Amino acid sequence: MKLWDKGFSTDQKIDHFTVGNDRELDLLLAKYDVIASTAHARMLGRIGLLTDEETNQLVTELGNIQKDIEAGNFTIEDSFEDMHSKIEYLLIQKLGDTGKKIHTARSRNDQVLVAMHLYLKHELQEIKQQTADLFDLLLNLAEKHKDVLLPGYTHLQIAMPSSFGLWFSAYAESLIDDLYFIDAAYKIADQNPLGSAAGYGSSFPIDRTFTTKELGFETLKYNVVAAQMGRGKVEKSTAFGLSSIAATLSKMAMDVCLYMSQNFDFITFPDELTTGSSIMPHKKNPDVFELIRGKCNKIQAVPNQLTLITNNLPSGYHRDLQLVKEVIVPAIQDLKACLEMAAFTLKDIRVNKGILDDPKYDYLFSVDTLNELVQSGVPFRDAYKKMGTDIAEGNFKPKRDIHHTHEGSLGNLCLDEIREKMGKV
């Protein structure tokens, strides 16, 4: 059964090519199609295109389908093209002609759009909460280990003293920037496209304001052509938000992989959070963080994938747009898994408290030692030259009792201010 079937069957190869993996992906989206169909049925009853009895029957049966979806009993067999055709079939099977009326004044195009908007709103909220949970963990770790120093690097060369307080809270504050992108994507998704039909509206006197309120959207996507042009755009906006978080997680994962290596030996994890080697019994590999790094690098490619699918399409619907679903849905699920695993493992991180005891890190303190000379009255350029000479001649003696007091420095992490900033997001 296909919504556009006019009585003839489609060749099996064409069917497989055009449907792709939509049925599998639609299992994640089906409940949102039911939610939208319920609001649509109530709207049709409100404007007199359905009787009260028909409206109640449709709402009740849609509620039963929703229960099946939540229980994991909803399937989309190969005989159905997608969730929309399966749900409509179930309504017709139960309600006969009344079930056939559910598609009045809408198209599969705006069905897909509204289901995707509702799905993205839900997923963006979940991602935002997971990000906030990771943020809280990182700030708690920063507070716990704020006095434990570690080397800071530039050009992968030993540079200046850092601390686990700085390191953990740096990634926490970076997540705030990422949530600005998530909020922007949410604002774009929080517009109701239902009622745009095939992209040019309907001659029925539908009430789009009613469905907007019924579905919990902040506003309408008023222009019906603009609503249709939102397909692909809302997914791409979401992808930029995912990509921003992924970039932060990928960089953090790379740090973890470096810091776990024996050459660094800054951190470790319990054995159960690492993996071994098939032939090297000493190995404790950071597979979780390597996969976070790899998955998050893939996610950062998603905005470009969506751009290349949609960038030369004129206004109106095109079948190319079906392909955005198979890009954005797995990316969302991957990012959620990465956020979950990052929090799951980092809560058990163990930090090395004696890293800077090794004399190879003495040069970390060259700038602080130089600054002490400047504070005693030596011009900066003269102090810099003297320090360079001392280092070259092996006479450098580091000043280890450092005191950094400005906002955001070693001795003044501003964790409360960072929390307050997150609170506003």
C-alpha positions in Angstrom: 0.0 0.0 0.0 1.3 3.4 -1.0 -0.4 6.7 -0.5 0.2 7.6 -4.1 -0.7 4.2 -5.6 -3.2 4.6 -8.4 -3.9 0.9 -8.7 -0.7 -0.4 -10.2 2.3 -2.0 -8.5 5.8 -0.6 -8.6 8.7 -2.7 -9.9 10.5 -4.3 -7.0 13.8 -2.8 -7.8 12.4 0.7 -8.1 10.6 0.2 -4.8 13.7 -0.9 -3.0 15.7 2.0 -4.5 13.2 4.7 -3.6 12.3 3.5 -0.1 15.8 2.7 1.0 16.0 2.3 4.8 13.1 4.6 5.5 11.1 1.9 7.3 13.8 1.3 9.8 14.3 5.0 10.5 10.6 5.6 10.7 10.3 3.3 13.7 12.0 6.2 15.6 9.7 8.8 14.1 6.3 6.9 14.2 5.2 8.3 17.5 5.6 11.8 16.3 3.5 11.1 13.2 0.8 9.8 15.5 1.0 12.9 17.7 0.7 15.1 14.6 -2.1 13.0 13.2 -4.1 13.3 16.4 -3.8 17.1 16.3 -4.8 17.1 12.7 -7.9 14.9 13.4 -8.9 17.3 16.2 -8.5 20.2 13.8 -10.6 18.5 11.1 -13.3 18.0 13.7 -13.0 21.6 14.8 -13.6 23.0 11.3 -16.5 20.5 10.5 -14.7 18.2 8.1 -15.2 15.4 10.7 -18.1 14.7 12.9 -17.5 14.6 16.7 -17.9 10.8 16.6 -15.4 10.5 13.8 -12.9 12.7 15.6 -13.3 10.8 18.8 -12.8 7.5 16.9 -9.7 8.6 15.2 -8.2 10.1 18.3 -8.9 6.9 20.3 -7.5 4.6 17.7 -4.4 6.8 17.2 -4.0 6.6 21.0 -4.0 2.8 20.7 -1.4 2.9 17.9 0.7 5.1 20.1 0.5 2.5 22.9 1.7 -0.2 20.5 4.6 2.0 19.5 5.6 2.7 23.1 5.4 -1.0 23.9 7.6 -1.9 20.9 4.9 -3.7 19.1 4.7 -1.4 16.1 6.3 -2.7 12.9 6.5 -1.5 9.3 6.4 -4.5 7.0 7.9 -4.5 3.5 4.4 -4.2 2.1 4.3 -0.6 3.4 6.4 2.2 2.2 6.7 4.1 5.4 5.2 4.9 8.8 2.5 7.1 7.3 1.1 4.4 5.1 1.2 1.8 7.9 -0.6 4.1 10.4 -3.2 5.0 7.9 -3.7 1.3 7.0 -4.3 0.5 10.7 -6.9 3.3 11.0 -8.7 2.1 7.9 -8.6 -1.5 9.2 -10.2 -0.4 12.5 -12.5 2.4 11.4 -13.2 1.8 7.7 -14.2 5.0 5.8 -13.5 7.1 8.9 -9.9 6.0 8.8 -9.7 7.1 5.1 -10.5 10.7 6.2 -7.4 11.3 8.2 -5.4 12.4 5.1 -7.9 15.2 4.3 -6.1 18.5 3.9 -2.6 17.3 4.2 0.1 15.7 2.1 2.8 13.2 3.0 5.2 16.1 2.6 3.9 18.0 5.6 3.4 14.8 7.5 7.1 14.1 7.2 8.0 17.7 8.0 5.9 17.9 11.2 7.0 14.5 12.4 10.6 15.5 11.9 10.2 18.9 13.6 8.6 17.2 16.6 11.3 14.5 16.6 14.1 17.1 16.4 12.6 19.2 19.2 12.5 16.1 21.5 16.0 15.0 20.6 17.5 18.5 20.9 16.1 18.7 24.4 17.5 15.4 25.3 20.9 16.3 23.9 20.8 19.6 25.8 20.1 17.7 29.1 22.9 15.2 28.4 25.3 18.0 27.7 24.2 19.8 30.9 24.9 16.6 32.8 28.3 16.2 31.3 28.9 19.9 32.1 28.1 19.4 35.8 30.4 16.4 36.0 33.3 18.3 34.4 32.8 21.2 36.8 32.7 18.9 39.8 35.9 17.2 38.6 37.5 20.7 38.1 36.6 21.6 41.7 37.9 18.2 43.0 41.2 18.4 41.2 41.7 22.1 40.9 45.1 22.0 42.8 46.6 19.2 40.8 49.0 20.7 38.2 49.7 19.3 34.7 51.7 20.6 31.8 50.1 23.0 29.3 51.3 22.6 25.7 51.6 24.8 22.6 52.7 23.2 19.4 52.7 19.9 21.4 55.8 21.4 23.2 55.9 21.9 27.0 54.6 25.5 27.5 53.2 26.7 30.8 51.7 25.2 33.9 48.0 24.1 33.7 45.9 22.2 36.1 43.1 19.6 36.0 40.9 22.4 37.3 41.6 24.4 34.1 41.4 21.3 31.9 38.1 20.0 33.1 36.4 23.4 33.3 37.7 24.4 29.9 35.7 21.7 28.3 32.7 22.5 30.5 32.7 26.1 29.4 33.2 25.1 25.8 29.9 23.1 26.0 28.1 26.3 26.8 29.1 27.6 23.3 27.9 24.4 21.8 24.5 24.8 23.4 24.0 28.2 21.7 24.0 26.3 18.5 21.6 23.7 19.9 19.3 26.5 21.0 19.4 28.0 17.5 18.5 24.7 16.0 15.6 24.2 18.5 14.2 27.7 17.6 14.2 26.7 13.9 12.5 23.3 14.7 9.9 25.0 16.9 7.8 26.2 14.0 4.8 24.3 12.8 4.8 23.3 9.1 1.6 21.2 9.3 -1.0 22.5 6.9 1.5 23.4 4.1 0.4 20.1 2.5 2.5 19.5 -0.7 4.0 23.0 -0.3 1.2 25.1 -1.6 -1.4 25.0 1.1 -5.0 23.7 0.8 -8.4 24.9 -0.3 -9.9 23.5 2.9 -10.4 26.1 5.6 -7.9 24.5 8.0 -6.9 26.0 11.3 -3.2 26.0 11.5 -3.1 28.2 14.6 -5.0 25.4 16.4 -2.6 22.6 15.4 0.3 24.9 16.4 -1.0 25.2 19.9 -2.1 21.6 20.0 1.4 20.4 19.1 3.2 22.8 21.4 5.0 24.8 18.7 6.1 28.3 19.6 4.9 29.6 16.2 3.8 28.7 12.7 6.0 28.4 9.7 3.5 30.7 8.0 4.4 30.7 4.3 3.5 27.3 3.0 6.4 27.4 0.4 8.8 28.4 3.2 7.5 25.5 5.3 8.4 23.1 2.5 11.8 24.7 2.0 12.4 24.0 5.7 12.8 20.4 4.8 16.5 19.8 4.9 17.2 23.2 6.4 15.9 22.2 9.9 18.0 19.0 9.8 21.1 21.0 8.7 20.6 23.5 11.5 20.4 20.6 13.9 23.5 19.2 12.3 25.5 22.3 13.1 24.5 22.0 16.7 25.5 18.3 16.8 28.7 19.2 15.1 29.6 21.9 17.6 29.2 19.5 20.6 31.0 16.7 18.6 34.0 19.0 18.1 34.3 19.6 21.8 34.0 15.9 22.6 36.4 14.9 19.9 39.1 17.3 21.2 38.5 16.1 24.8 38.7 12.5 23.7 42.0 13.2 21.9 43.4 14.7 25.1 42.3 11.6 27.1 44.0 9.3 24.6 47.3 11.3 24.9 47.1 11.7 28.6 46.5 7.9 29.1 49.6 6.9 27.2 52.7 5.9 29.1 54.7 8.8 27.6 52.3 11.2 29.4 50.9 9.2 32.3 48.6 12.0 33.5 45.4 10.0 33.9 44.1 6.4 34.1 40.8 4.6 34.4 39.7 1.4 36.1 40.5 -1.8 34.1 36.8 -2.4 33.4 36.6 0.9 31.4 39.6 0.1 29.2 40.3 -2.8 26.8 43.3 -5.1 26.4 45.3 -6.4 23.5 45.0 -9.9 22.0 48.8 -10.4 22.3 50.2 -7.7 24.7 49.2 -8.4 28.3 50.2 -5.0 29.6 47.9 -2.9 27.4 45.0 -0.7 28.8 43.6 0.9 25.7 41.3 3.9 25.6 38.9 2.4 23.1 35.9 4.3 24.4 37.5 7.6 23.8 39.0 6.5 20.5 35.5 5.7 19.3 34.1 8.9 20.7 36.8 10.7 18.7 36.0 8.8 15.6 32.2 9.0 15.9 32.4 12.7 16.7 34.6 13.4 13.7 32.0 11.6 11.5 29.3 13.8 13.0 31.3 16.9 12.1 30.9 15.9 8.5 27.1 15.8 8.7 26.5 19.6 7.9 28.5 19.2 4.7 26.6 16.0 3.8 23.3 17.8 4.2 24.5 20.9 2.3 25.6 18.8 -0.6 22.2 17.0 -0.7 20.2 20.2 -0.6 22.3 23.1 -1.9 21.2 23.2 -5.6 17.5 22.3 -5.2 14.9 24.8 -6.3 11.8 25.5 -4.2 9.2 22.8 -3.9 9.5 19.2 -2.9 12.1 16.9 -4.5 12.7 13.2 -3.6 16.4 14.1 -2.8 15.0 15.4 0.5 14.2 11.8 1.6 18.0 11.3 2.0 18.4 13.8 4.8 16.6 11.5 7.2 19.2 8.7 6.9 22.0 11.3 7.6 20.6 13.2 10.6 18.9 10.4 12.5 21.9 8.2 13.0 24.1 11.3 13.8 21.7 12.2 16.6 21.8 8.7 18.0 25.6 8.6 17.8 26.1 11.9 19.6 23.7 10.9 22.4 25.8 7.7 22.8 29.0 9.7 22.9 27.7 12.0 25.5 26.5 9.1 27.6 29.8 7.2 27.4 31.9 10.3 28.1 30.0 10.9 31.3 29.9 7.2 32.2 33.7 6.9 32.0 34.9 10.3 33.2 33.2 9.9 36.5 35.8 7.3 37.3 38.8 9.1 36.0 42.0 8.9 38.1 44.5 11.8 38.0 48.2 11.6 38.6 48.9 14.1 41.4 52.7 14.2 41.0 53.1 14.9 37.3 55.3 18.0 37.7 57.8 16.3 40.0 59.6 15.1 36.9 62.4 17.7 36.1 61.6 17.6 32.4 58.7 19.9 33.3 61.0 22.6 34.9 60.8 24.7 31.8 57.0 25.1 32.3 57.9 27.7 34.9 60.1 29.9 32.7 57.4 32.5 32.0 56.6 32.8 35.7 60.3 33.1 36.6 60.7 35.7 33.9 57.6 37.6 35.2 59.1 37.7 38.7 62.2 39.5 37.2 59.9 42.0 35.5 58.0 42.6 38.7 61.4 43.4 40.4 62.0 46.2 37.9 63.9 44.5 35.0 62.6 45.5 31.6 60.7 42.7 29.9 63.1 42.3 26.9 66.1 42.2 29.2 64.4 39.7 31.5 63.5 37.5 28.5 67.1 37.6 27.2 68.5 36.7 30.6 66.1 33.8 30.9 67.0 32.5 27.5 70.7 32.7 28.3 70.2 30.9 31.7 68.2 28.1 29.9 70.9 27.8 27.1 73.7 27.6 29.7 71.9 25.2 32.0 71.6 27.8 34.8 67.8 28.0 34.9 66.2 27.6 38.3 62.4 27.5 38.1 60.1 29.5 40.3 57.6 26.8 41.3 55.6 28.8 43.9 53.4 30.4 41.3 50.4 32.6 42.0 47.9 33.2 39.2 45.0 35.3 40.4 43.2 36.8 37.3 39.8 35.6 36.3 39.9 32.2 34.6 43.5 31.4 35.6 45.0 28.6 37.7 44.3 30.3 41.0 40.9 31.7 40.0 38.9 29.2 38.0 35.6 31.2 38.2 33.6 27.9 38.4 30.6 29.7 39.9 30.6 32.2 37.1 30.8 29.4 34.5 27.9 27.7 36.3 25.9 30.9 36.1 26.6 31.2 32.4 25.3 27.7 31.8 22.3 28.4 33.9 21.3 31.2 31.4 21.4 28.7 28.6 
